[in-house]
Amino acid sequence: MTLSFYDEVGGHETFVRLVDAFYRGVADDPELRPMYPEEDLGPAKERLTLFLEQYWGGPGTYSDTRGHPRLRLRHGAFHIDPSARDRWLAHMRAAVNEIELPPLHEATLWDYLQRAAFAMVNTFEPSGIGPSANGRGAASLPLSAPAADSSD
């Protein structure tokens, strides 16, 4: 029987440690914290833990309770620019370092986390991190040239 990555790295406890370490950083991050509208980060921790466990071959609880992950769709309401991505990655890098996986497992996990973070970027506008609220879809620049003034 072949073990999954989930089993090889220690299963549930490893992913709980990873996610707890990650959210310790997010909790004090003035730019990322607004992306989590819930006052308590507990539900976000649970969602990320369940997602990562399922992705890496653990229980399918995430899909059983929340449906298909649809990461881009679920994050579409948030302004995720390269700065937000980099801050997310910095906290995740610290969390990965903290759990001290064997080098091959660490590299495998980190490769996925980087690719996922880059895939979540949905804007290159440098401000507005957090729930999109009003106007997220509005263009910040005119899409056509202004009409010429015919009074000249």
C-alpha positions as CSV (number, residue, x, y, z in Angstrom):
1,M,0.0,0.0,0.0
2,T,1.3,3.4,-1.0
3,L,1.1,6.2,1.6
4,S,-0.3,9.5,0.6
5,F,1.6,12.7,1.2
6,Y,-0.9,13.4,4.0
7,D,0.1,10.2,5.8
8,E,3.8,10.6,5.1
9,V,4.0,14.1,6.7
10,G,2.0,13.1,9.8
11,G,-1.6,13.5,8.9
12,H,-4.1,15.7,10.6
13,E,-1.8,17.0,13.4
14,T,0.8,18.2,10.8
15,F,-1.8,20.2,8.9
16,V,-3.3,21.6,12.1
17,R,0.2,22.8,13.1
18,L,0.8,24.3,9.7
19,V,-2.5,26.2,9.6
20,D,-2.2,27.4,13.2
21,A,1.2,28.8,12.5
22,F,0.0,30.5,9.3
23,Y,-2.9,32.1,11.0
24,R,-0.8,33.4,13.9
25,G,0.9,35.5,11.3
26,V,-2.3,36.5,9.5
27,A,-3.9,37.6,12.7
28,D,-1.5,40.4,13.2
29,D,-1.1,41.4,9.6
30,P,-2.7,44.8,8.9
31,E,-3.0,44.1,5.2
32,L,-4.2,40.5,5.2
33,R,-6.4,40.4,8.3
34,P,-9.2,42.4,6.6
35,M,-9.6,39.6,4.0
36,Y,-11.1,37.5,6.8
37,P,-14.4,39.2,7.7
38,E,-15.1,36.8,10.6
39,E,-13.8,38.2,13.9
40,D,-12.7,34.7,14.9
41,L,-10.2,33.1,12.6
42,G,-11.3,29.7,13.7
43,P,-13.6,29.0,10.8
44,A,-11.0,30.1,8.3
45,K,-8.4,27.8,10.0
46,E,-10.9,24.9,9.8
47,R,-11.6,25.5,6.1
48,L,-7.9,25.7,5.2
49,T,-7.0,22.6,7.2
50,L,-9.8,20.6,5.6
51,F,-8.8,21.8,2.2
52,L,-5.1,21.0,2.6
53,E,-5.8,17.6,4.1
54,Q,-8.1,16.6,1.2
55,Y,-5.7,18.0,-1.4
56,W,-2.8,16.0,0.0
57,G,-4.7,12.7,0.2
58,G,-6.4,12.9,3.6
59,P,-10.1,12.7,4.3
60,G,-12.5,14.2,1.8
61,T,-14.3,16.2,4.5
62,Y,-13.8,19.5,2.7
63,S,-15.8,18.5,-0.3
64,D,-18.3,16.6,1.8
65,T,-19.1,19.7,3.7
66,R,-18.4,22.6,1.2
67,G,-18.5,21.0,-2.2
68,H,-15.8,21.4,-4.9
69,P,-13.0,23.6,-3.7
70,R,-13.2,26.1,-6.7
71,L,-10.4,28.2,-5.2
72,R,-10.4,31.0,-7.8
73,L,-14.2,31.4,-7.5
74,R,-14.2,31.3,-3.7
75,H,-11.4,34.0,-3.6
76,G,-12.9,36.1,-6.4
77,A,-14.6,38.5,-4.0
78,F,-11.3,39.6,-2.5
79,H,-8.7,42.0,-3.9
80,I,-5.7,39.8,-4.2
81,D,-2.8,41.6,-5.8
82,P,0.9,40.6,-5.8
83,S,1.5,42.4,-2.5
84,A,-1.3,40.3,-0.8
85,R,0.1,37.2,-2.4
86,D,3.6,37.9,-1.2
87,R,2.4,38.6,2.4
88,W,0.3,35.4,2.3
89,L,3.4,33.5,1.1
90,A,5.6,35.1,3.8
91,H,3.3,33.9,6.6
92,M,3.0,30.5,4.9
93,R,6.8,30.2,4.5
94,A,7.2,30.9,8.3
95,A,4.5,28.2,9.0
96,V,6.2,25.6,6.7
97,N,9.6,26.4,8.4
98,E,8.0,25.9,11.8
99,I,6.6,22.4,11.2
100,E,10.1,21.2,10.1
101,L,9.2,18.7,7.4
102,P,11.8,16.5,5.8
103,P,13.4,18.4,2.8
104,L,11.6,16.6,0.0
105,H,8.2,16.9,1.7
106,E,8.9,20.6,2.5
107,A,9.9,21.3,-1.1
108,T,6.8,19.5,-2.5
109,L,4.5,21.4,-0.1
110,W,6.1,24.7,-0.8
111,D,6.0,24.3,-4.5
112,Y,2.2,23.7,-4.4
113,L,1.7,26.6,-2.0
114,Q,3.6,29.0,-4.3
115,R,1.7,27.9,-7.4
116,A,-1.6,28.2,-5.5
117,A,-0.8,31.7,-4.3
118,F,0.2,32.9,-7.7
119,A,-3.0,31.5,-9.2
120,M,-5.1,33.4,-6.7
121,V,-3.9,36.9,-7.9
122,N,-6.9,38.5,-9.5
123,T,-5.8,42.1,-9.8
124,F,-2.7,44.2,-10.2
125,E,-4.3,47.3,-8.6
126,P,-2.2,48.0,-5.5
127,S,-5.0,48.7,-3.0
128,G,-8.3,47.5,-1.7
129,I,-7.4,44.3,0.1
130,G,-10.5,42.7,1.6
131,P,-14.0,41.9,0.7
132,S,-14.8,43.6,-2.6
133,A,-17.9,45.4,-1.4
134,N,-19.0,48.1,-3.9
135,G,-17.2,48.8,-7.1
136,R,-14.7,46.0,-7.3
137,G,-15.8,45.3,-10.9
138,A,-15.7,49.0,-11.9
139,A,-12.8,50.0,-14.1
140,S,-10.4,52.4,-12.5
141,L,-9.4,53.9,-15.9
142,P,-11.8,54.9,-18.7
143,L,-12.2,52.2,-21.3
144,S,-12.7,54.7,-24.1
145,A,-11.3,58.1,-24.9
146,P,-13.3,61.0,-23.6
147,A,-15.6,62.6,-26.1
148,A,-14.1,65.6,-27.9
149,D,-15.5,68.9,-26.8
150,S,-17.4,70.2,-29.8
151,S,-17.7,73.8,-28.4
152,D,-14.3,74.9,-29.8
